Amino acid sequence: MLVFLFWFSTIGVLFSYFIYPLVLSAMSTRPQHSKAVTASQPATTVSLIITAHNEANRIREKLENSLALDYADLEIIIASDASSDETDQIVREYEKQGVKLARADDRKGKEYAQLQAINVATGEILVFSDVATSIPEDAINRLVAYFEDPSVGAVSSEDRFVSRDGSIVGEGAYVRYEMWLRGLESKRAGLVGLSGSFFAARREVCEGDWDIYSPSDFNTALNCARQGLIAVTAPDVLGYYRDVADASKEYERKVRTIIRGLTALSRHPEVLNPIRLGRFAFQVFGHKLMRWAVPWFQILLFVLSCALVEKGAFYALALIMQLAFYGVVATGYFFPLLRKNVLVKIPYFFVQVNFAIAHATVAFLGGKRMTVWAPSKR
């Protein structure tokens, strides 16, 4: 029995990060439609919805970036989540340039603020962004081109993490892995989560079933699956953002994000029903549910390795490898400067993420929920 549980926990640790992508690679891909960006401006109307809460220090930069976008029929709406600083006043200074303000009078969270903007938006395509993300000039044209495929309900940009020291390891490497995994999902049943900082969706995907208590990046992908559409990634559409100004706040952001994800899954359990949603349900299981189970499989694997250490050299080696791995992580914890080394930083980041998952899971099971939000300072 212990041997069975050992291999069960080993598969549990490896499944989401390694086995799941291999299974996806072996699955058939969906039919691909041609996509071309022409020099002429598309006729499709677009509303750019930018969510903000107390962003007085950064909102001007975001507005200037948005006004510089190369798209003929672009409506810009700031969805203010009951901002209490100068954010709304600054936005009103841009009204003559066509910028609209959709203010939520009560602070009920990011998705509620987005809903206020959806209700006044006139575009056929709704593009969602946040203040911290810089959008390239031609990005909207490229996003809209993906909707030439009638089966596409939503399109996600790809994140580009710009570290203050130029490093591409740690979270940068993790983000690149996530973008690769999204590429696999995009060619199968579609994404199970969009880039929350920059994505687009057809109006009909957002209307009628906009859950203000679930992350919009997940709920939009789910709405696509419900309507027989898919959410795809756009490798040629990039959203640039910097690392957080206060690194100590990054852990808190991870915990909040996971609690919100667990909340969404608990509110929409049908997303795991393959009879209803087919391969999309499997992708949610592999990418989300099994990813959140990794820390518990790690604990089980370590305990079982200790229990089986006298059963043979293989189990002794498994325990030694785990001790060495966690030893590297402990070294990174007590000697922060060593985290700049890729051999320390990636294991340290992996354990930090899974510790945050465990923390968030315990908090969620204890009744904690995250509705209101505070944008990370970058």
C-alpha positions as CSV (number, residue, x, y, z in Angstrom):
1,M,0.0,0.0,0.0
2,L,2.8,2.4,0.9
3,V,4.5,1.7,-2.4
4,F,1.3,2.4,-4.3
5,L,0.9,5.7,-2.4
6,F,4.5,6.6,-3.1
7,W,4.0,6.3,-6.9
8,F,0.6,8.0,-6.6
9,S,2.1,11.0,-4.9
10,T,5.0,11.0,-7.4
11,I,2.6,11.2,-10.3
12,G,0.6,13.9,-8.4
13,V,3.7,16.1,-8.1
14,L,4.7,15.6,-11.7
15,F,1.3,15.6,-13.4
16,S,0.4,19.2,-13.8
17,Y,3.9,20.4,-14.8
18,F,5.1,17.5,-16.9
19,I,2.6,14.7,-17.6
20,Y,-0.3,17.0,-18.4
21,P,1.6,18.9,-21.2
22,L,2.7,15.5,-22.6
23,V,-0.9,14.3,-22.8
24,L,-1.9,17.6,-24.4
25,S,0.9,17.1,-27.0
26,A,-0.5,13.7,-27.9
27,M,-4.1,15.0,-28.3
28,S,-5.4,16.0,-31.7
29,T,-5.5,19.8,-32.4
30,R,-8.5,21.7,-33.5
31,P,-8.8,22.9,-37.1
32,Q,-6.8,26.1,-37.7
33,H,-8.2,29.1,-39.5
34,S,-6.0,31.5,-41.5
35,K,-5.4,34.9,-39.9
36,A,-4.0,37.9,-41.6
37,V,-3.5,41.5,-40.5
38,T,-4.1,43.9,-43.3
39,A,-2.9,47.5,-43.6
40,S,-6.5,48.8,-43.8
41,Q,-8.3,49.5,-40.6
42,P,-10.9,46.8,-39.6
43,A,-14.5,47.8,-39.4
44,T,-15.0,46.0,-36.1
45,T,-15.7,48.3,-33.2
46,V,-13.6,47.8,-30.1
47,S,-14.0,49.0,-26.5
48,L,-10.9,49.0,-24.3
49,I,-11.8,48.6,-20.7
50,I,-9.1,49.5,-18.2
51,T,-9.8,48.6,-14.5
52,A,-8.3,50.9,-11.9
53,H,-8.5,51.4,-8.2
54,N,-6.6,54.3,-6.7
55,E,-4.1,54.6,-9.6
56,A,-3.5,58.3,-9.6
57,N,0.2,57.8,-9.8
58,R,0.0,55.7,-13.0
59,I,-3.3,56.4,-14.7
60,R,-1.9,59.2,-17.0
61,E,0.8,57.0,-18.3
62,K,-1.8,54.3,-19.1
63,L,-4.1,56.7,-20.7
64,E,-1.3,58.1,-23.0
65,N,-0.4,54.5,-23.9
66,S,-4.0,53.7,-24.8
67,L,-4.6,56.9,-26.8
68,A,-1.5,56.1,-28.8
69,L,-2.8,52.7,-29.9
70,D,-3.2,52.4,-33.7
71,Y,-6.9,51.5,-34.1
72,A,-9.5,53.5,-36.0
73,D,-12.6,52.8,-34.0
74,L,-11.4,52.4,-30.4
75,E,-13.5,53.4,-27.4
76,I,-11.5,53.8,-24.1
77,I,-13.3,53.2,-20.8
78,I,-11.8,53.4,-17.4
79,A,-13.6,51.1,-15.0
80,S,-13.0,52.7,-11.6
81,D,-13.4,50.4,-8.6
82,A,-14.7,53.2,-6.3
83,S,-11.4,54.9,-6.4
84,S,-10.9,57.3,-3.5
85,D,-7.9,59.2,-4.7
86,E,-7.5,61.5,-7.8
87,T,-7.9,58.7,-10.3
88,D,-11.4,59.7,-11.5
89,Q,-10.6,63.4,-11.7
90,I,-7.5,62.6,-13.9
91,V,-9.6,60.4,-16.2
92,R,-12.2,63.2,-16.6
93,E,-9.4,65.5,-17.9
94,Y,-9.3,63.1,-20.9
95,E,-13.0,63.2,-21.7
96,K,-12.4,65.6,-24.6
97,Q,-10.2,63.0,-26.1
98,G,-13.0,60.5,-26.0
99,V,-12.1,58.7,-22.7
100,K,-15.1,57.5,-20.7
101,L,-15.4,56.9,-17.0
102,A,-17.5,54.0,-15.6
103,R,-17.3,54.3,-11.9
104,A,-18.5,51.7,-9.4
105,D,-20.0,53.6,-6.5
106,D,-19.4,50.7,-4.2
107,R,-16.1,48.8,-4.0
108,K,-17.2,45.3,-4.8
109,G,-14.1,44.1,-6.7
110,K,-12.5,44.2,-10.1
111,E,-15.1,42.2,-11.9
112,Y,-17.9,44.4,-10.6
113,A,-16.1,47.5,-11.9
114,Q,-15.6,45.8,-15.2
115,L,-19.3,45.0,-15.4
116,Q,-20.0,48.8,-15.1
117,A,-17.9,49.4,-18.1
118,I,-19.4,46.4,-20.1
119,N,-22.9,48.0,-19.5
120,V,-21.9,51.2,-21.2
121,A,-19.4,49.8,-23.8
122,T,-20.5,50.0,-27.5
123,G,-17.8,47.8,-29.1
124,E,-18.4,44.4,-30.7
125,I,-15.1,43.3,-29.2
126,L,-14.3,44.1,-25.5
127,V,-10.6,44.4,-24.6
128,F,-9.7,44.2,-20.9
129,S,-6.5,45.6,-19.4
130,D,-5.1,46.9,-16.2
131,V,-3.1,50.1,-15.5
132,A,0.2,48.3,-15.0
133,T,0.3,46.7,-18.5
134,S,1.9,48.5,-21.4
135,I,0.2,47.7,-24.8
136,P,2.2,47.9,-28.1
137,E,0.8,50.3,-30.7
138,D,-0.4,47.6,-33.1
139,A,-1.7,45.2,-30.5
140,I,-5.4,45.9,-30.9
141,N,-5.3,45.3,-34.7
142,R,-3.6,42.0,-34.1
143,L,-6.1,41.0,-31.4
144,V,-9.1,41.8,-33.6
145,A,-7.6,39.7,-36.5
146,Y,-8.0,36.5,-34.4
147,F,-11.8,37.1,-34.3
148,E,-12.0,36.5,-38.1
149,D,-12.2,32.9,-36.9
150,P,-15.9,32.5,-35.9
151,S,-15.1,29.8,-33.4
152,V,-12.9,32.1,-31.4
153,G,-14.7,33.7,-28.4
154,A,-11.8,35.2,-26.6
155,V,-8.1,36.0,-27.2
156,S,-5.4,36.3,-24.6
157,S,-2.2,38.3,-25.0
158,E,1.1,36.7,-23.9
159,D,2.8,38.2,-20.8
160,R,6.3,39.6,-21.0
161,F,7.8,40.0,-17.5
162,V,10.3,42.8,-17.4
163,S,12.5,42.5,-14.3
164,R,14.2,45.6,-12.9
165,D,17.6,43.9,-13.3
166,G,16.9,42.3,-16.7
167,S,16.7,38.8,-15.3
168,I,14.5,36.2,-17.1
169,V,14.7,33.4,-14.4
170,G,12.5,32.8,-11.5
171,E,9.0,34.2,-12.3
172,G,10.2,35.2,-15.7
173,A,11.0,31.5,-16.5
174,Y,7.7,30.5,-14.9
175,V,5.8,32.9,-17.1
176,R,7.5,31.6,-20.2
177,Y,6.5,28.1,-19.2
178,E,2.9,29.2,-18.7
179,M,2.9,30.8,-22.2
180,W,4.2,27.6,-23.7
181,L,1.5,25.6,-21.9
182,R,-1.2,28.0,-23.0
183,G,0.0,27.5,-26.6
184,L,-0.7,23.8,-26.2
185,E,-4.1,24.4,-24.7
186,S,-5.0,27.0,-27.3
187,K,-4.6,24.4,-30.1
188,R,-6.8,21.9,-28.3
189,A,-10.0,22.8,-26.3
190,G,-8.9,26.4,-25.7
191,L,-7.4,28.3,-22.8
192,V,-8.7,27.6,-19.3
193,G,-7.5,31.1,-18.2
194,L,-6.6,34.2,-20.0
195,S,-4.0,36.8,-19.2
196,G,-5.9,38.9,-16.7
197,S,-3.8,42.0,-17.5
198,F,-4.7,42.0,-21.3
199,F,-7.3,40.0,-23.1
200,A,-10.2,40.4,-25.5
201,A,-13.6,38.8,-25.9
202,R,-16.7,39.0,-28.1
203,R,-19.4,41.1,-26.5
204,E,-21.9,38.1,-26.4
205,V,-19.3,36.1,-24.3
206,C,-19.4,38.8,-21.6
207,E,-23.0,39.7,-21.6
208,G,-25.5,37.8,-19.4
209,D,-23.2,35.6,-17.4
210,W,-20.5,37.9,-16.0
211,D,-19.8,36.5,-12.5
212,I,-18.5,39.3,-10.3
213,Y,-17.2,36.8,-7.7
214,S,-15.0,34.8,-10.1
215,P,-11.8,36.1,-11.9
216,S,-12.8,37.5,-15.3
217,D,-9.9,35.7,-17.0
218,F,-11.2,32.4,-15.9
219,N,-14.9,33.2,-16.2
220,T,-14.5,34.5,-19.8
221,A,-12.8,31.2,-20.9
222,L,-15.6,29.2,-19.2
223,N,-18.2,31.3,-20.9
224,C,-16.6,30.5,-24.3
225,A,-16.7,26.8,-23.6
226,R,-20.4,27.1,-22.6
227,Q,-21.2,28.8,-25.8
228,G,-19.3,26.3,-28.0
229,L,-16.5,28.8,-28.6
230,I,-12.8,28.7,-27.7
231,A,-10.3,31.0,-26.0
232,V,-7.0,31.2,-27.8
233,T,-3.6,32.7,-27.1
234,A,-2.0,35.3,-29.4
235,P,1.8,34.9,-29.5
236,D,2.1,38.0,-31.6
237,V,0.2,40.2,-29.1
238,L,2.3,41.1,-26.0
239,G,1.5,42.8,-22.8
240,Y,4.5,44.2,-20.9
241,Y,4.6,44.5,-17.1
242,R,7.4,45.0,-14.5
243,D,8.0,43.1,-11.3
244,V,6.4,44.3,-8.1
245,A,8.0,47.3,-6.4
246,D,7.8,45.6,-3.0
247,A,8.9,42.0,-3.5
248,S,7.5,41.1,0.0
249,K,4.0,41.7,-1.4
250,E,4.4,39.2,-4.2
251,Y,3.6,36.3,-1.9
252,E,0.4,38.0,-0.8
253,R,-0.6,38.5,-4.4
254,K,-0.1,34.8,-5.1
255,V,-2.3,33.8,-2.1
256,R,-5.1,36.2,-3.3
257,T,-4.9,34.9,-6.8
258,I,-5.2,31.3,-5.7
259,I,-8.1,32.0,-3.3
260,R,-9.9,33.7,-6.2
261,G,-9.3,30.7,-8.4
262,L,-10.5,28.2,-5.8
263,T,-13.6,30.4,-5.4
264,A,-14.3,30.3,-9.1
265,L,-14.0,26.5,-9.2
266,S,-16.3,26.1,-6.2
267,R,-18.9,28.4,-7.9
268,H,-18.7,26.6,-11.2
269,P,-18.1,22.9,-10.5
270,E,-19.6,22.0,-13.9
271,V,-16.3,23.1,-15.4
272,L,-14.9,19.7,-14.4
273,N,-17.8,17.8,-16.1
274,P,-16.4,16.2,-19.3
275,I,-19.8,15.2,-20.4
276,R,-20.8,18.8,-20.5
277,L,-17.6,20.5,-21.5
278,G,-15.5,17.7,-23.1
279,R,-11.8,18.2,-23.3
280,F,-12.1,21.7,-21.7
281,A,-13.0,19.9,-18.5
282,F,-9.8,17.8,-18.7
283,Q,-7.7,20.9,-19.2
284,V,-9.2,22.6,-16.2
285,F,-8.5,19.4,-14.2
286,G,-4.9,19.2,-15.4
287,H,-3.9,22.9,-15.3
288,K,-5.9,24.1,-12.3
289,L,-7.0,21.4,-9.9
290,M,-3.9,19.2,-10.2
291,R,-1.7,22.3,-10.0
292,W,-3.4,23.3,-6.7
293,A,-2.9,19.8,-5.4
294,V,0.9,19.7,-5.8
295,P,1.9,20.9,-2.3
296,W,-0.2,18.2,-0.7
297,F,1.4,15.6,-3.0
298,Q,4.8,17.0,-2.1
299,I,4.1,16.4,1.6
300,L,2.8,12.9,1.0
301,L,5.8,12.0,-1.1
302,F,8.3,13.2,1.5
303,V,6.5,11.3,4.3
304,L,6.3,8.1,2.2
305,S,10.0,8.4,1.2
306,C,10.9,8.5,4.8
307,A,8.7,5.5,5.6
308,L,10.2,3.5,2.7
309,V,13.8,4.5,3.0
310,E,14.8,1.0,4.3
311,K,12.9,-0.8,1.5
312,G,15.7,-0.3,-1.0
313,A,18.2,2.0,-2.6
314,F,15.7,3.6,-4.9
315,Y,13.6,4.9,-2.1
316,A,16.7,6.1,-0.3
317,L,17.8,7.9,-3.4
318,A,14.3,9.5,-3.7
319,L,14.6,10.8,-0.2
320,I,18.1,12.1,-0.7
321,M,17.1,14.0,-3.8
322,Q,14.2,15.6,-2.0
323,L,16.4,16.6,0.9
324,A,18.9,18.1,-1.5
325,F,16.2,20.0,-3.3
326,Y,14.7,21.4,-0.1
327,G,18.2,22.1,1.2
328,V,18.8,24.3,-1.9
329,V,15.5,26.1,-1.1
330,A,16.5,26.6,2.5
331,T,19.8,28.0,1.4
332,G,18.0,30.5,-0.8
333,Y,15.7,31.4,2.1
334,F,18.5,32.2,4.6
335,F,20.9,33.7,2.0
336,P,18.7,35.9,-0.3
337,L,21.7,36.9,-2.5
338,L,22.0,33.3,-3.6
339,R,18.6,33.5,-5.2
340,K,20.1,35.3,-8.2
341,N,21.6,32.0,-9.2
342,V,19.3,30.1,-11.5
343,L,20.0,26.8,-9.6
344,V,18.6,28.4,-6.4
345,K,16.1,30.8,-7.7
346,I,13.9,28.4,-9.7
347,P,13.6,25.8,-6.9
348,Y,13.0,28.6,-4.4
349,F,10.3,30.1,-6.6
350,F,8.7,26.6,-7.1
351,V,8.5,26.0,-3.4
352,Q,7.3,29.5,-2.7
353,V,4.4,29.1,-5.2
354,N,3.4,25.8,-3.7
355,F,3.6,27.1,-0.2
356,A,1.3,30.0,-1.3
357,I,-1.1,27.4,-2.8
358,A,-1.2,25.4,0.5
359,H,-1.7,28.7,2.5
360,A,-4.5,29.8,0.2
361,T,-6.2,26.4,0.2
362,V,-6.3,26.3,4.0
363,A,-7.6,29.9,4.1
364,F,-10.2,29.1,1.5
365,L,-11.4,26.0,3.3
366,G,-11.6,28.2,6.4
367,G,-14.1,30.5,4.7
368,K,-11.8,33.2,3.4
369,R,-12.8,34.9,0.1
370,M,-11.2,37.6,-2.0
371,T,-13.6,40.0,-3.8
372,V,-12.1,43.4,-3.4
373,W,-8.6,43.9,-4.9
374,A,-5.6,46.2,-4.6
375,P,-3.4,46.4,-7.7
376,S,0.2,45.4,-7.1
377,K,2.6,48.4,-7.2
378,R,5.1,47.8,-10.0
